[in-house]
Amino acid sequence: MSLVPDTFESTVRGKDALPKRSFVPSLFHMPRNVYLLLLFTTGKGFQLSIAALTLNYYVHSLGYHPDFIGIFSAVPAIGSLTGAVPTGILADRIGRKPVLLITAALSPLFLALIGLVTSAPLLLGLSFLQGLFSTAYWVTNLPLLVENTTEEQRVGVLALNSFLLLGIGSLGNLLGGAIPEFIAGILHVSAASVLPLRWGVFTAASFTFIFGLPLWFLQEAKRTPRTHNEVSERERKRIVPSVNTKQLKEPAPIGLFVKLLVPDLLFTMGEGAVVALIQLYFVLRFHLLPGILGIIFTISGVAGGVFSLTAPLFVKRWSKLRIVTTVQFLTAPLMILIGLAPNLPLAITGEYARSFMRTLIDPVYASFAMEKVSNKHRSTLAGFYSTTWSIGFSIGPAIAGWLQSNVSLSTSFVFGAFCLVLAPSLLLAFFGNEKRKQTSEVEGDAKEQ
């Protein structure tokens, strides 16, 4: 539920857009900007997956315990939370291309510096800065893709963008596991030692930097007052009737925002408690080396990315609220299964099942949430979702790290499962009666007819 802007439009409009025109032919007739942005997204996906595999492992190899690693994992989300709004304002003021170029240069720089330092203050400080500058990608990538695509292309492009980031990008797990093994073989040391893992962190940083170099060729339209006046008469006729005085004066539905955001905050806390430290858990519990760890999470990521494309099929059959709550309820025991699994195969099975089901949440819940508010407040709601993600992935890993150090490795999974039971319970309490009321009204109308 962390990438609301990326998943909402493709979910809501998918049924209407896809029958009109196949996305495959249009993929070869798009502006150069789209290809450059998708290329950078691919590199970003590799960076995220390689860093997820090697970064905490590297900090662990320095001798730090899970309680510190949990805080270390939470700090980038705090940086992202701090920088989201200022970065958005800066992008609107100076343009999105310069801001995207800044993140393509500084985000890998600070990530590489993390791989060079060993002291706790420097690790935390650089991790914060890395998260702070990384947020520019999430702020600028989607608006640029929307600007450079037609309405018919947009659904497919946004879906492809998500798949490249989460599905293809997860292939980076293979590199994240192979690089330390390769360096360890050359140096005749353990792949779990500091130097091989340091090279894994450097590899993650290099992907963002190298795939970001072509962004210099982006062509961003100049922002002038004239741009607004150049909207065609046909566009004005289509847009103006949809805006009325009542809608412009409509106050923000604070109560509805709270009902939508509190369950999401609990969900991200539970996810953060598990996802942020799950690679480290496999290392500590089953003593895995980077190579096999990379294979395990590559399969999980790619398969989950492919499975996410089936979300529209589920929406056709069941209501969005039913899909979201059912998946969350079923994911909770899978988290406990992973945490309490007596052997590696059972833990892997639980992780694969969790990953498969998890991929259905983002697009379905995003569509459900956005349909609850008017168009006037959807951007505001999306901004709040970014905030709840940052807070959840700050609190969740910090709590999980403390639990793993002071109680047991498994208790962090129990905490995550508790959050995933509470989140859908609140959703049903807030919106379940609404669904039943709508069903009753439909049945009543049918009887009258």
Secondary structure, DSSP 8 states (H G I E B T S, - for coil): ---HHHHHHHHHHHHHHHHHS-HHHHTTSS-HHHHHHHHHHHHHHHHHHHHHHHHHHHHHHTT--HHHHHHHHHHHHHHHHHHHHHHHHHHHHH-HHHHHHHHHHHHHHHHHHHTT--SHHHHHHHHHHHHHHHHHHHHHHHHHHHHTS-HHHHHHHHHHHHHIIIIIGGGHHHHHHHHHHHHHHHHTS-TTSHHHHHHHHHHHHHHHHHHHGGGGG-------THHHHTS-HHHHHHHGGG--HHHHT----HHHHHHHHHHHHHHHHHHHHHHTTHHHHHHHHH---HHHHHHHHHHHHHHHHHHHTTHHHHHHHS-HHHHHHHHHHHHHHHHHHHHH-SSHHHHHHHHHHHHHHHTTHHHHHHHHHHTTS-GGGHHHHHHHHHHHHHHHHHHHHHHHHHHHHHT-TTHHHHHHHHHHHHHHHHHHHHHHHHHHHHHHHHHHHHHH-
